[in-house]
Amino acid sequence: MIARILATAASEFRIAFRNRWVAIASSLMVLFALVLAAAGAAPTGDIGADRLSVTVASLTSLAVYLVPLLALLMSFDAIAGEVERGTLPLLLTYPVSRLQILLGKLLAHLAILALAVALGYGAAGAAAFWTDPASVAGLPALWRLVWSSVLLGATFLGAGYALSSLARRPSGAAGLAIGLWLGVVVLYDLGLLALIVADDGGRFTTDFLPAALLANPADAFRLFNLSAAEAGA
């Protein structure tokens, strides 16, 4: 069973690695991480924090948008694309189950996601160390950001597989994936903000807002990393 999963993962890794949208999203992550690392130099003298800790706080906001997007770009056609190309029935003729195929895809996509995260955050960390040797104090925060980003990506990979199984064509799956990204990452917070303003400090703000934030994987990721960074400051 393990050998079949690994064989599927190796094949999926090669396919996803050639995806130009995945390459673009990964390149953007590295580019923005370097920009944030450079921008993080300015406030360190005022707040007394090392540059890496400041950079990690900025990377958290970046990851909320790019990590789910990268995960959905890899997963939206994982099933719908196989069906349209006619390769899924061919795969099922081999001695491999649907679960093994899905686990192989998940393993490959997680590997690419972890690689993109490591490249982006690693570049930012290297830039921080280059200009501020005291940035070693921010390593625990950077490590926490890395593994929590992979978990966030895994959540959206699963959501992408679900949408891909519901759509008949990759184009439909892509539309559903974009809608999910906009709804969960962008519009969800805007809706909460509108409710907070309308509630004016009432019961929703005090009783339901914390649960509403934790119900969203992107918001839970942001709260976890920012609150942990504040506690460690």
N, C-alpha and C positions, 0 to 999 in steps of 0.2 A: 504493500500500500504506500509506504513512504517513498519507494523508488518511483512509483507512478506519479505521485504528487510532485516530486522533484523534477521529473521529466517534463511534466506539464508546465511547471514554474519556469524551467529553463527556456522552453519555447516561448512562453508569454513574455519573459524578460526581454528576449531579442526583439519581439514584435513591438512592445511598448517602448523600448529604447530607441526605436527608429521613428516613433511618433513625433512629428515636428512640433505639435502643440505642447507635448510634454517637454520637449527640448526648450521651447520658448518660455514656458512657465518656469522651468528650472533656471534658465539664464536670468530671467527677471528676478527670481529670488536671490541669486548671487549678487546681481547688480544693486538691487534695493538694499540688501544687507550691507554691502560695502558703503553705500551712500549713508545709511543710518549710522554705521560705525564712524564715518568721518564727521557726521553731524553731531554725534554723541560727545565729541571732544569739547564742545563749547561750554556746556553747563557744569562740567565736573569740578571746576574750581569753586563754583558757588555753592554746590550742595554737598561737597566733600565725599562724593562717591567715586569709586574707580570707574574708568571708562567702560569696561566690559559690562558692569551692572547697569549702567545707563543705556548701553546698546541693547542689552537683553530686554529691557522694558520697551524699547522701540520695536525690537524684533517681534515681541508678543503681538503688537497691533498689526504688524505686517503679516504674521503667520495666520492670523484669524481670517484673512482674505485669501492669501495665496495657497495655503495648504489644502483647504477644502476644494479650491478650484483645481489644483493639480490632481487631487484624488478623483474628482468627478471627470476630468478629462481622460483619465486612464480607464475608468470603469463604465462609462455610459454605454459603450458598445461592446462590452465584454460578452454579452449574451445575444443582444439584438444583431450585432455585427456578425457573429458566428452563424446565426440563423440566415441572415441575408446572403452571406457568401456561400452557404451550403456546407460549411465545414463542421458545424455542430453534429449533424447526423453522421458524418464521417468519423468524428471523434468517438461517438457513442458505439461505433462498431468495434472499437478496440476494447480490450478488457480493462476498462476504466469507468468508474461510476460518475454520476453527475456531481456528487459531493467532492470527489477527488479532483475533478476538473476545476470546480469552483475554488477549492483550497489551493490548488496550484496557481490559479490566477491571482488569488489574494496574496500568496507568498511572493510572487514576482512583483506585483504592484507595490507591496509594502517595501520590498528591497529597493525599488527605484525611488519611492517616496523618501525612504531613509537616506538614500544616496544624495538626493536633491537637498534635503534638510541639512545633511552633514556638510555639503559643499557650501551652501549659503551661510549657515551659522559658523562654519569653520573659517570661512573667509573673513567674516566680521570679527570673529575672535582673534584671528591672526593679526588683523589690522589694529585691534585694540591693544594686543600685547606688544606690537611693534612700537607703538607710541607711548604706552603706559605700562611698564613692567609690573606695577601694583595691581594690574587687572586680574592677577591670579586669584584674588579674593572673589571674583565673580564667576569662577568656574562651576561651583555648585548650581548657581542660577542658570548658567548656560546648559548644563547637563539636564536639568529639570525641564528646560524649554525644549530640548531635543526629543526626549522620550515622550513628553506630553504632546508634542507636535505629531509624532508618529501615531500616537493613539487617536488624536483628532482626525488624522488622515484615514486611519482604519475605519473610523465611524462613517466617514463620507464615502469610503470605498464600498462598504456594505450597502449604504443608501443608493449608490450608483448601480450596483448589481441588481438591487430590487427594481429600480426604474428601468434598467435594461431588460429585465425579464417581462416587464409590463408592456413595453413598446414593441411594435411590430417591425419597425425600421430604425436604423441608427439615427436618422434625422429626428425622428420622434423622441428617441431617448436623449438626444442632445438638447432638444427643447425642454424636456422635463428636467434635465440636469441643470440647465441654466436657470430655470424657474426655481428649482430647489435652492441653488446657491444664492440667488437674489432674495428669496424669501427668508432663508435661515440666517444668512450673513449680513444682509443689508436691511431689508424691510422689517424684520423682526424687531430690531432695536429701535427703529423709527416708530413702530407701533407702540412699543413699551413707553417710549418717550412721550408720545401723544397721550397715552393713558395716564402717565404720571402728571402731566400738565393739567389734564381734565380732572384728575382725582384731587389735586391740590392738597397733598399730604394726608389723604384719607386712608380708608382701610386697604385699598389696593396697594398703595405704596408701602404700608407698614407690614401687611400680612401676606400678600400674594406676590409681590415683586421679587423677593428672594427666590421663591420656588420657580417663578417664570424665567428668571435668569439661569438657574441651574438646569432647567428643562431643555435649554438650547445648548448643544455641544460647544458651539463657538463661544458663547458667553461664559460657559463653565470653564473652558480652557483659559479665557482671558482672566477671569476672576482668580483661578487657581494660581497662575503664574504671577500676576501682579500682587496678590495678597501674600504669597510666599516670599516675593522679593521685598515687600514692605516689612514682613516679620523678621527677615534676615538682615535688614538694614541696621 
